[in-house]
């Protein structure tokens, strides 16, 4: 039987359109390089501004007064936090402040950023939830700001006055959403800083956002110019991401080989809204079944699903076996899997599985073994095809990072599976890279940033062979005519959109591709009944 299998982790930009480098040689890249140069004081002046230039005495007065009027810390807590902030941060160069590894380890900027950067709030009178963004460079804030003074006014109003309504109906201001930083979890923070709590975080977050507003304007040439650059990125990476993702699935991945009797698309990191959109598309609805786990997590965009051609299903029952496979794990192993990470469905004797691995790939062997053992003991399973974001890496560190070569050797020695890469005689360590992204300096955790000049060689660059389609044939028969293609660029200007040749030098997501994982398309002939 001629078959076509695609596997794709469709996740990408969440809230910060500047977080990853994109198209090389673009205006965005030039802006990011200028931001890096300003941050690292490469302009020859030894620095571009001080923290005190951003948080002037008048602005500090405003923050202290607003802090004194809220919370349980009162005026004395607000004053104490200001004194410590002025002592430790105010007199510093802004670039040095942002680069300070101790500030990062203490989470004084990144913790409040995480909980206030982009907040979902329930709409009024049962309306759909809406997104609220803090006025900062590093998110999709959509309102136009006039200048730095306008930014500060909006920032104060957002942190102290804006309110978000959660699903339980509770309404909280942004400062009420902030959480204390505990030394028990973050030992870098001092007892004094821990005691000063949220007021100290507010001063640090204001300095962080203000410094980046200043640097962005300097790098772009004007206050308006950096907002224009962000708006363009938001349009490419956020506004059109959803529709482009559905287009890729419907018009490329599910049209990989129209002559196939069995056509499947395994997807990972999928939200309920994307499932609804796929089912609403006539091209998908009329030709395919979209299979979701019964225990799907509707609150997180972290689910694995399977899309299978109706021509293959042909009216046969579809039996979900997710819980049977996960239930075979002991308690300690099962606790390491989140709801929606894995799903499995039996269709006409073929077990179809989809999986999204943990960041380091340490649970990939566990779930692969569990599926293998289920196949071995089930008489109903004649073959298994398993699409996964295995999070396998180009190097292996036992107990730390799952290496791709170690994983390939493992499945060969300990399971009945074969990877699509080896079936197609592809060098998995050289020609199977499915990610290529590196974090910029425009983010709250600068320890993860990669200098633009080092993206090709840095250990922090995510360039790894992470995605696989595994095949197991119970009969012992072999796969034939195996080929694998990777997709990381699409021409969206035409209808239907067309997959472009794989670009090994392109970092993504970018305007030509909406995800940080390339899609893989595995074509082969399997000895299955038609």
Secondary structure, DSSP 8 states (H G I E B T S, - for coil): -EEEEEEEE----SS-TTSB--STTSHHHHHHHHHHHHHTTTTSSS-S-BHHHHS-HHHHHHHHHHHHTSTTTHHHHHHHHHHHHIIIIITSBHHHHHH-HHHHHHTTTHHHHHHHSEEEE--GGG---EEEE-SSTTS---S---SHHHHHHHHHHHHHT-EEE-TTS-EEEHHHH-----TTT-TTS-HHHHHHHHHHHHHHHHHHHHHHHHHHHHHHSSHHHHHHHHHHHHIIIIITHHHHHHHHHHHTGGGS-TT-SEEEEEEEEE-HHHHHHHHHSHHHHTTEEEEE-TT--TTSS-EEEEEEEHHHHTT--EEE-HHHHHTTS-HHHHTTS-TTSEEEEEETTEEEEEEE--TT-TTHHHHHHHHHHHHHH-TT-SEEEEEEE---BSS-BTTTB-BHHHHHHHHHHHSS-EEHHHHTT--TTTS-----B-B-SSSS-GGGB--GGGTTT-TTSB----EEEEEEETT----EEEEEEEE--EETTSSS-EE----TT--SSBTTBSSSS-EEEEEEE-----
